[in-house]
């Protein structure tokens, strides 16, 4: 009978956040796959856990996942832990989960700390709808594409960032998204936990004077639906009514339907559009 994979969430700073269930599981499984065994040994020693460990990280995630699946097929139970927080969120755990599912191996998740959710609840920004970006890609073209998409994102945005890249990322967000509200969270659950509600521009100014320290979660305000509508209205208002009509008629609309849509876009009565274009011979 095959073993199981246990995704075990570990503390993001405060060891008191380790759940009894995770501690018991790490003690009872046959093998622990850890992102960094040198880092994880400190956690295991603190809780008196003596289970064997093996490394599982970004650079061996494919071949090591195959090895771990093989061990589970032999009946061994494996626990996966990241350096901190919940496995498979911004780490290579998702590859192992996919391979387990393909092999018909049962996967279960033992919930616990996650920096992104902790930051969201502390941010003061809307938590009803949000999107998680993790670390922005290093590839410039890919990053530019994501930032362009985020410009129109109406949900609250969560981004991870290292201190030595913080100022650059804030500058890129300011250039693409404008001066929105942002909450910067650092050293979450630790002694020097900091939660700073501010704006992107003010944060840039602050960290132009002070050196960023610690790992950050950036919680960025999404574009409001009202702002989206205002921008849409402004784009239509910059066009002549004739050009606006032409936009729809060239797309295949008949003139009556186009007139109705133009009136809706511009927030006016259809008769005003009719009156504006009637003398041009368009209708």
C-alpha positions as CSV (number, residue, x, y, z in Angstrom):
1,X,0.0,0.0,0.0
2,X,1.4,3.5,-1.0
3,X,2.3,6.0,1.7
4,X,1.1,9.6,1.8
5,X,2.4,13.1,1.3
6,X,1.8,15.5,4.2
7,X,2.1,19.2,3.4
8,X,3.1,20.7,6.8
9,X,2.9,24.4,7.4
10,X,5.7,25.6,9.7
11,X,6.1,28.9,11.6
12,X,7.0,32.1,9.7
13,X,8.8,33.5,12.7
14,X,7.3,32.7,16.0
15,X,7.8,29.0,17.0
16,X,4.7,29.2,19.1
17,X,2.7,29.0,15.9
18,X,3.7,25.4,15.3
19,X,0.6,23.3,15.5
20,X,0.5,20.1,17.6
21,X,-0.7,18.2,14.6
22,X,2.2,19.3,12.4
23,X,4.7,18.4,15.2
24,X,3.2,15.0,15.7
25,X,3.2,14.3,11.9
26,X,6.8,15.3,11.5
27,X,7.7,13.0,14.3
28,X,5.7,10.0,12.9
29,X,6.5,10.1,9.1
30,X,9.3,8.1,7.6
31,X,11.0,11.0,5.9
32,X,10.9,14.8,5.8
33,X,11.6,16.7,2.6
34,X,12.9,20.2,3.5
35,X,13.7,23.2,1.4
36,X,16.9,23.8,3.4
37,X,17.9,21.1,5.8
38,X,20.3,23.4,7.5
39,X,17.5,25.8,8.4
40,X,14.9,23.1,9.2
41,X,17.2,21.2,11.6
42,X,16.9,24.1,14.0
43,X,13.1,23.8,13.9
44,X,13.2,20.0,14.4
45,X,15.7,20.2,17.2
46,X,13.5,22.7,19.0
47,X,10.6,20.3,19.0
48,X,12.8,17.2,19.6
49,X,12.0,15.7,16.2
50,X,14.5,13.1,15.0
51,X,13.0,12.1,11.7
52,X,15.4,11.7,8.8
53,X,15.5,14.7,6.3
54,X,16.3,15.0,2.7
55,X,16.7,18.2,0.7
56,X,13.9,19.3,-1.8
57,X,14.4,22.7,-3.4
58,X,14.1,24.7,-6.6
59,X,17.2,23.2,-8.2
60,X,16.4,19.5,-7.6
61,X,12.6,19.6,-7.6
62,X,12.0,17.3,-10.6
63,X,14.4,14.5,-9.9
64,X,13.9,14.6,-6.1
65,X,10.1,14.6,-6.6
66,X,10.5,11.4,-8.6
67,X,12.6,9.9,-5.8
68,X,10.1,10.9,-3.2
69,X,7.2,9.5,-5.2
70,X,9.2,6.2,-5.5
71,X,9.6,6.1,-1.7
72,X,5.8,6.7,-1.2
73,X,5.1,3.9,-3.6
74,X,7.1,1.6,-1.4
75,X,4.8,2.5,1.5
76,X,6.7,5.3,3.2
77,X,5.0,8.5,4.5
78,X,6.7,11.7,3.5
79,X,6.2,15.2,5.0
80,X,7.1,18.3,3.0
81,X,8.2,21.5,4.7
82,X,9.4,24.8,3.4
83,X,11.8,27.2,5.1
84,X,8.8,28.9,6.6
85,X,5.0,28.9,6.1
86,X,2.9,26.7,3.9
87,X,4.5,24.4,1.3
88,X,3.7,24.9,-2.4
89,X,3.2,28.6,-1.9
90,X,6.1,30.4,-3.7
91,X,8.2,27.2,-3.4
92,X,8.7,24.1,-5.5
93,X,6.2,22.0,-3.5
94,X,3.6,22.2,-6.3
95,X,5.8,20.0,-8.5
96,X,5.8,17.2,-5.9
97,X,2.0,17.6,-5.4
98,X,1.4,17.2,-9.1
99,X,3.6,14.1,-9.4
100,X,1.8,12.5,-6.4
101,X,-1.6,13.2,-8.0
102,X,-0.4,11.7,-11.3
103,X,0.9,8.6,-9.4
104,X,-2.4,8.2,-7.4
105,X,-0.7,9.0,-4.1
106,X,-2.8,10.7,-1.4
107,X,-1.8,14.2,-0.5
108,X,-3.1,16.0,2.5
109,X,-2.4,19.5,3.8
110,X,-1.9,20.4,7.5
111,X,-2.8,24.1,7.7
112,X,-0.9,26.7,9.5
113,X,1.0,30.0,9.0
114,X,1.2,31.7,5.6
115,X,2.9,35.1,5.3
116,X,0.6,36.3,2.6
117,X,-2.6,35.7,4.6
118,X,-1.1,37.1,7.8
119,X,-0.1,40.3,5.9
120,X,-3.5,40.6,4.2
121,X,-5.4,40.5,7.6
122,X,-3.0,43.1,9.0
123,X,-3.1,45.4,5.9
124,X,-6.4,47.3,6.5
125,X,-7.1,46.9,2.8
126,X,-10.0,44.9,1.4
127,X,-9.7,41.2,2.1
128,X,-12.9,40.1,0.4
129,X,-11.1,39.7,-3.0
130,X,-7.4,39.4,-3.5
131,X,-4.8,37.9,-5.8
132,X,-1.4,36.5,-4.9
133,X,1.6,37.2,-7.1
134,X,4.4,35.9,-4.8
135,X,7.8,37.1,-6.0
136,X,7.7,39.0,-9.3
137,X,9.8,37.3,-12.0
138,X,13.4,38.3,-12.6
139,X,12.9,38.2,-16.4
140,X,12.2,41.9,-17.4
141,X,9.8,41.0,-20.2
142,X,7.7,38.7,-18.1
143,X,7.7,41.2,-15.2
144,X,6.6,44.0,-17.5
145,X,3.7,41.9,-18.7
146,X,2.6,41.0,-15.2
147,X,2.8,44.7,-14.0
148,X,0.7,45.7,-17.0
149,X,-1.9,43.1,-16.0
150,X,-1.8,44.3,-12.3
151,X,-2.5,47.9,-13.4
152,X,-6.1,46.8,-14.2
153,X,-6.4,44.4,-11.3
154,X,-9.4,45.4,-9.0
155,X,-8.5,42.9,-6.3
156,X,-6.1,43.5,-3.5
157,X,-2.6,42.4,-4.6
158,X,-0.1,40.5,-2.5
159,X,3.6,40.5,-3.5
160,X,6.7,39.0,-1.7
161,X,9.9,40.9,-1.9
162,X,13.5,40.7,-0.5
163,X,15.0,43.8,1.1
164,X,17.6,44.4,-1.5
165,X,15.0,44.5,-4.3
166,X,12.3,46.5,-2.4
167,X,13.1,50.0,-3.7
168,X,13.3,48.8,-7.3
169,X,10.0,47.0,-7.0
170,X,8.3,50.0,-5.3
171,X,9.5,52.1,-8.2
172,X,8.1,49.7,-10.8
173,X,4.8,49.6,-9.0
174,X,4.6,53.4,-8.8
175,X,5.5,53.8,-12.5
176,X,2.9,51.2,-13.7
177,X,0.1,51.4,-11.0
178,X,0.4,55.0,-9.8
179,X,0.4,56.2,-6.2
180,X,-2.0,53.7,-4.6
181,X,-2.4,52.7,-1.0
182,X,0.0,50.0,0.1
183,X,0.7,48.2,3.4
184,X,4.3,47.0,3.9
185,X,4.6,44.1,6.3
186,X,8.0,42.8,7.5
187,X,9.3,40.3,10.0
188,X,5.8,38.9,10.5
189,X,5.2,37.2,13.9
190,X,8.8,38.1,15.0
191,X,10.0,40.5,17.6
192,X,10.4,43.4,15.2
193,X,7.2,42.9,13.3
194,X,6.3,46.0,11.4
195,X,3.1,46.9,9.6
196,X,3.2,50.2,7.6
197,X,0.0,51.4,5.9
198,X,1.1,54.1,3.5
199,X,1.2,54.9,-0.2
200,X,3.6,53.6,-2.8
201,X,5.1,57.1,-3.3
202,X,5.6,57.7,0.4
203,X,7.2,54.2,0.8
204,X,9.6,55.1,-2.0
205,X,10.5,58.3,-0.2
206,X,11.0,56.5,3.1
207,X,13.2,53.8,1.8
208,X,15.2,56.3,-0.2
209,X,16.3,57.5,3.3
210,X,16.3,54.2,5.2
211,X,17.7,50.8,4.3
212,X,15.1,48.1,4.0
213,X,15.6,45.2,6.4
214,X,13.8,41.8,6.6
215,X,11.5,40.0,4.2
216,X,8.5,42.0,3.0
217,X,5.0,41.3,2.0
218,X,3.5,44.1,0.0
219,X,-0.2,44.5,0.1
220,X,-1.3,46.8,-2.7
221,X,-4.8,48.3,-3.2
222,X,-6.5,47.2,-6.4
223,X,-7.9,49.6,-8.9
224,X,-11.5,50.5,-7.8
225,X,-14.4,49.6,-10.1
226,X,-15.3,53.3,-10.0
227,X,-11.8,54.3,-11.2
228,X,-12.0,51.8,-14.0
229,X,-15.3,53.3,-15.1
230,X,-14.0,56.8,-14.9
231,X,-11.0,55.9,-17.0
232,X,-13.3,54.1,-19.5
233,X,-15.5,57.2,-19.7
234,X,-12.5,59.5,-20.2
235,X,-11.2,57.3,-23.0
236,X,-14.5,57.6,-24.9
237,X,-14.8,61.3,-24.2
238,X,-11.4,61.9,-25.8
239,X,-12.9,60.5,-29.1
240,X,-15.3,62.4,-31.4
241,X,-18.8,61.0,-31.6
242,X,-18.2,60.2,-35.2
243,X,-15.0,58.2,-34.4
244,X,-16.8,56.5,-31.5
245,X,-19.7,55.4,-33.8
246,X,-17.2,54.2,-36.4
247,X,-15.5,52.1,-33.8
248,X,-18.7,50.0,-33.4
249,X,-19.9,50.1,-37.0
250,X,-16.6,48.9,-38.3
251,X,-16.9,46.0,-35.8
252,X,-20.1,44.9,-37.5
253,X,-22.8,46.7,-35.5
254,X,-25.7,48.4,-37.3
255,X,-26.0,52.1,-36.8
256,X,-29.0,51.9,-34.4
257,X,-27.2,49.4,-32.1
258,X,-24.0,51.5,-32.3
259,X,-25.8,54.7,-31.4
260,X,-27.3,52.9,-28.4
261,X,-23.9,51.7,-27.2
262,X,-22.2,55.0,-27.8
263,X,-24.8,56.7,-25.7
264,X,-24.2,54.2,-22.9
265,X,-20.5,54.6,-23.1
266,X,-20.7,58.3,-22.9
267,X,-23.4,58.4,-20.2
268,X,-25.9,60.4,-22.3
269,X,-29.3,59.8,-23.9
270,X,-29.4,58.2,-27.4
271,X,-31.2,61.2,-28.8
272,X,-28.1,63.3,-28.0
273,X,-26.0,61.0,-30.1
274,X,-28.6,61.1,-32.9
275,X,-28.6,64.9,-32.8
276,X,-24.9,65.1,-32.8
277,X,-24.4,62.9,-35.9
278,X,-27.6,63.6,-37.8
279,X,-26.2,66.6,-39.7
280,X,-23.1,64.6,-40.8
281,X,-25.1,62.2,-43.0
282,X,-24.3,59.3,-40.9
283,X,-27.9,58.6,-39.9
